[in-house]
């Protein structure tokens, strides 16, 4: 019952001095609002990064041929094996189809797709009369097209013979058809398009039209976005005059139950032991995108924590303000304290009363700060064009921290009040 009475007394005191109470709470409000806003923005950015990384294949393994990292020295033939330049990569250093086939046969349950692509030029444009569409030409292997899971509007995807023979066929987006063929996908099928990229021209026959979907990086609306012209991988290699039969880089899409960090080591060991152990300069490196995502999340969390600590400094200032106002309150209520002690109030009850008042001030300030923090954080995230992700954990921490500040900064004034001599307090003018 005493605790409830203390809360009512504290609320009555706040109501009697509303302006002073609000000014006292201001530091707490600003500190809590800042922390909540920073946590909200940080959580939202983390979700955005994770979502984007998932779209880019966060559960994939990036695999490529790279120069060996060896201690400086010279071989018997005088070749330098330091960390600097060794020699140009040759066909013998590349990952071949036979290597990939053997690997997939050994780990059929872990590898779903092997994604290989090759760009033709740096961008381009398809023109037809006065109409044009921005495009980029990219060659994909069969696994890549399956993995892309294109929603076909008209026509078909590539056949095995398209991949094997490097036929000059393509799949284009409905955006390109909309601009160049007046939106008639059926009329576009079988038509030849000429793509200009740099100073070169490439001709392809349309066999399919897919639905264009903007990704996370497509900022702003555009009536002429750059879309992919899909062509078979071998077609791209012919266009680029690629002479070798191997690959220096590819992506492995693993099964959902595969531990990518562990499997990355398995992939690296398989290729390096079986195929690259005698290679004098190159080896296979494998990077887990999940590890990269964890690193990015850790970095964002560290920045978020640093900003929260800086914002939390205002909480300390707010706590000092609470201590100051409690000392003033004790001075104003010295006779009241003396009267209560003369009527039998113990030191602990006096101490509890003023600590309770301090905690109530901080909790009310914390609640107001949480509301402003959520509104501020949501507004900031909305300005970036994303959905806000409010952290429940940060709200709980904020409330607990407000109570801790109330107890910590309220204890000294409360203890001072408890130790007042009742006779001196009653004589105080």
Buried (B, 14 or more C-beta within 10 A) or exposed (E): EEEEEBBEBBBEBBEEBEEBBBEBBBBBBBBBBBBBBBBBBBBBBBBBBBEBBEEBBBBBBBBBBBBBEBEEEEEEEEEBBEEEEBEEBEEEBBBBEEBBEEBBEEBEEBBBBBBBBBBBBEBBBBEBEEBBBBBBBBBBBBBBBBBBEBEBBBBEBBBEEBBEBBBBBBBBBBBBBBBBBEEEBEEBBEBEBEBBBEEEEBEBEBBBBBEBEEEBEEEEEEEBBBBBBBBBBBBBBBBEEBEBEBBBBBBBBBEEEBEBEEBBEBBBEBBBEEBBEEBBBBBBBBBBBBBEBEEBBEEBEEEBEEBBEEBBEBBBBBBEBBBEBBBBBBEEBBEEBBBBBEEEBEBEBBBBBBBBBBBBBBBBBBBBBBBBBBBBBBEBBEEEEBEBBBBEEBBEBBBEBBBBBBBBBBBBBBBBBBEBEBEEBBEEE
